Amino acid sequence: MSPTAPSPRHAVSPVTLFHDGHCPFCQREVAWLERHPRRERVRLVDIQADDFDAAAWGRSFDAMMGRLHLADAKGAWFVGMDASRALYAVLGYRRLVGLTMLPGLAWCFDRGYAFFARYRVRLGNWWQARQRRQEKA
C-alpha cells in the first residue's frame, strides 16, 4: 500500500478481484467466494481468460500474475496482502483484517503472503498431487 492509498479496511464495495484461474488455491478461494452470503460485493475477473486485457486496467499481465490485485468501487487499487485485506474487509471481516494490520503481525502477514505468491504455482502443483494420491488411497 502506498502512503496515499486508503487503508484496505476502508475498501468500498463492490470490488473487482483479479485472480489466476489456473491456480488451484485461487480456484478454491473463488469457489468459496461464489457461495459467500455477501458475494454481490465482489466481482471476479479471471486474468487467465482469453478475453482479459491487463492493459485495459492500466496494469501488466506479469504484475497481476505475480501478486493478487483488487480495485474497489472508488478506483483504489490494493495489491498483494492488502488486496486480501480489502477483500475480507468488504465481506464483513474488518476486525480480522485489523488484526493482520497490527504492528509486528502486519510484517508477518505481508512476508507470508510474499512467500506464498512467489511459490503458489509450485505449492499448488504439490497440493493437487497430494490430493490425487489421497483420493487413490
matplotlib code that plots the C-alpha trace (Angstrom):
import matplotlib.pyplot as plt

x = [0.0, 1.4, 1.4, -1.5, -3.6, -6.6, -6.4, -7.6, -10.0, -11.9, -12.2, -15.5, -17.7, -18.3, -14.7, -13.2, -10.9, -8.4, -7.4, -5.4, -8.0, -5.3, -4.1, -5.5, -5.6, -7.3, -9.8, -10.7, -11.0, -13.2, -15.5, -15.8, -16.5, -19.2, -21.1, -20.4, -23.6, -22.1, -20.8, -22.6, -19.9, -17.2, -16.8, -14.4, -12.2, -10.0, -6.8, -6.2, -9.4, -8.8, -10.6, -8.8, -6.6, -4.5, -3.6, -7.2, -7.0, -3.7, -1.7, 0.7, -0.2, 3.1, 2.5, -1.0, 0.3, 2.9, 0.5, -3.2, -4.9, -8.1, -9.8, -12.6, -15.7, -13.8, -11.0, -8.4, -6.1, -4.8, -2.0, -0.7, -1.7, -3.5, -5.7, -6.6, -7.2, -9.5, -11.4, -12.1, -13.0, -15.8, -17.0, -17.5, -14.4, -13.0, -11.9, -9.9, -8.4, -7.5, -5.6, -3.5, -2.6, -1.2, 2.4, 4.5, 1.7, 1.4, 5.0, 4.5, 1.4, 3.0, 6.1, 4.0, 1.9, 5.0, 6.4, 3.1, 2.7, 6.2, 5.8, 2.0, 2.3, 4.7, 2.7, -0.5, 1.0, 2.3, -1.1, -3.0, -0.7, -1.2, -5.0, -4.8, -2.7, -5.2, -8.1, -6.4, -5.7]
y = [0.0, 3.4, 6.2, 8.0, 4.8, 4.2, 1.6, -1.9, -1.8, 1.0, -0.5, 0.3, -2.4, -3.6, -4.6, -6.3, -9.2, -10.3, -13.9, -16.6, -19.1, -21.7, -21.6, -24.4, -22.2, -19.3, -21.8, -22.9, -19.3, -18.3, -21.3, -20.2, -16.6, -17.7, -19.3, -16.5, -14.7, -11.3, -12.4, -9.5, -7.3, -9.0, -9.1, -11.9, -11.5, -14.4, -12.9, -16.2, -15.8, -15.4, -12.0, -10.5, -7.5, -6.2, -3.1, -2.1, -1.9, 0.0, -3.0, -5.5, -9.2, -10.2, -7.9, -9.3, -12.8, -12.0, -10.7, -10.5, -7.3, -5.8, -2.5, -1.0, 1.0, 4.3, 3.2, 2.5, -0.4, -2.9, -5.3, -8.3, -8.9, -5.5, -7.0, -9.9, -7.5, -5.3, -8.4, -9.6, -6.2, -5.8, -9.3, -8.1, -9.3, -5.9, -7.0, -9.9, -7.6, -5.2, -8.0, -8.6, -4.9, -4.7, -3.7, -6.9, -9.0, -7.0, -7.6, -11.4, -11.5, -9.4, -11.6, -14.8, -13.5, -12.6, -16.1, -17.7, -15.5, -16.4, -20.1, -20.5, -22.4, -24.9, -25.2, -25.6, -28.4, -30.2, -29.8, -31.1, -34.1, -34.8, -34.6, -37.1, -39.5, -39.3, -40.0, -43.1, -44.4]
z = [0.0, -0.9, 1.7, -0.1, -0.7, 1.5, 4.2, 3.0, 6.0, 4.2, 0.7, -0.9, -2.4, -4.9, -5.5, -8.5, -7.6, -10.3, -9.9, -11.7, -12.9, -13.3, -9.7, -7.6, -4.5, -6.4, -7.7, -4.2, -3.0, -5.9, -5.3, -1.7, -2.8, -5.2, -2.3, 0.2, 1.5, 0.5, -2.9, -4.6, -3.1, -5.2, -9.0, -10.0, -13.1, -14.3, -15.6, -17.5, -19.5, -23.3, -23.3, -20.4, -21.2, -18.3, -20.2, -20.2, -16.5, -16.6, -15.4, -16.8, -17.0, -15.4, -12.4, -12.0, -12.2, -9.5, -6.8, -6.2, -7.4, -6.3, -7.3, -5.2, -6.2, -5.8, -8.1, -5.3, -6.1, -3.5, -4.3, -2.5, 1.1, 1.0, -1.7, 0.6, 3.4, 1.3, 0.0, 3.5, 4.8, 2.2, 3.0, 6.6, 8.3, 9.2, 12.8, 11.4, 8.8, 11.7, 13.4, 10.3, 10.3, 13.9, 14.3, 14.1, 12.8, 9.7, 8.8, 9.3, 7.2, 4.4, 4.3, 4.5, 1.5, -0.4, 0.1, -0.9, -4.0, -5.1, -4.8, -5.3, -8.5, -7.1, -3.9, -5.9, -8.0, -4.9, -3.2, -6.2, -6.5, -2.8, -3.2, -6.1, -4.0, -1.1, -3.4, -4.8, -1.3]

ax = plt.figure().add_subplot(projection="3d")
ax.plot(x, y, z, "-o")
ax.set_aspect("equal")
plt.show()
